[in-house]
């Protein structure tokens, strides 16, 4: 896995999730996605891999983990 692509995906995922925080159901589906294609399908029109990403699987894996980070940060305590 290309670490740079993973890190960039993580940062982009955090930014994207914060912008779409009201759609918690979709955020949860992104975190549970099994493939890069599933993540792309879930983010719809925003789902284009950056042109300079060498490892798209690493990028989208990082993206999903970034979304997961936002979910954890914004979760209500039980």
C-alpha positions as CSV (number, residue, x, y, z in Angstrom):
1,X,0.0,0.0,0.0
2,X,1.3,3.4,-0.9
3,X,1.5,5.3,2.4
4,X,1.1,8.7,0.7
5,X,-2.1,7.7,-1.0
6,X,-3.4,6.2,2.3
7,X,-2.6,9.4,4.2
8,X,-4.1,11.6,1.6
9,X,-7.3,9.5,1.5
10,X,-7.5,9.7,5.3
11,X,-7.3,13.5,5.2
12,X,-9.8,13.8,2.3
13,X,-12.2,11.4,4.1
14,X,-12.1,13.4,7.3
15,X,-12.8,16.6,5.3
16,X,-15.6,15.0,3.2
17,X,-17.3,13.4,6.3
18,X,-17.3,16.7,8.2
19,X,-19.0,18.4,5.2
20,X,-21.6,15.6,5.1
21,X,-21.9,15.0,8.9
22,X,-25.7,15.2,8.8
23,X,-25.9,12.0,6.7
24,X,-24.8,9.6,9.3
25,X,-26.4,6.6,7.6
26,X,-24.3,7.1,4.5
27,X,-21.1,7.7,6.6
28,X,-21.7,4.4,8.3
29,X,-22.1,2.6,5.0
30,X,-18.9,4.1,3.7
31,X,-17.0,2.8,6.8
32,X,-18.5,-0.7,6.3
33,X,-17.7,-0.8,2.5
34,X,-15.5,-3.7,1.4
35,X,-14.1,-2.3,-1.8
36,X,-13.0,1.0,-3.3
37,X,-15.8,0.8,-5.8
38,X,-18.4,0.6,-3.0
39,X,-16.9,3.8,-1.4
40,X,-17.0,5.6,-4.7
41,X,-20.6,4.6,-5.3
42,X,-21.6,5.8,-1.9
43,X,-20.1,9.3,-2.3
44,X,-21.8,9.7,-5.7
45,X,-20.8,12.8,-7.6
46,X,-17.8,13.4,-5.3
47,X,-16.3,10.0,-6.0
48,X,-13.5,10.7,-8.4
49,X,-10.0,9.5,-7.4
50,X,-7.4,12.2,-7.4
51,X,-5.5,12.0,-10.7
52,X,-2.1,11.7,-9.0
53,X,-3.1,8.9,-6.6
54,X,-0.9,5.9,-7.5
55,X,-2.7,3.3,-5.4
56,X,-6.5,3.9,-5.7
57,X,-7.2,1.0,-3.2
58,X,-5.0,2.7,-0.6
59,X,-6.6,6.1,-1.3
60,X,-10.1,4.8,-0.8
61,X,-9.2,2.7,2.2
62,X,-7.8,5.8,3.8
63,X,-10.8,7.8,2.8
64,X,-13.1,5.3,4.5
65,X,-10.9,5.3,7.6
66,X,-11.1,9.1,7.7
67,X,-14.9,8.9,7.6
68,X,-14.7,6.5,10.5
69,X,-12.6,8.9,12.4
70,X,-15.2,11.6,12.1
71,X,-17.9,9.2,13.2
72,X,-16.0,8.3,16.3
73,X,-15.2,12.0,17.1
74,X,-18.8,13.0,16.8
75,X,-20.4,10.0,18.5
76,X,-22.7,10.8,21.4
77,X,-21.5,9.2,24.6
78,X,-23.7,6.4,25.9
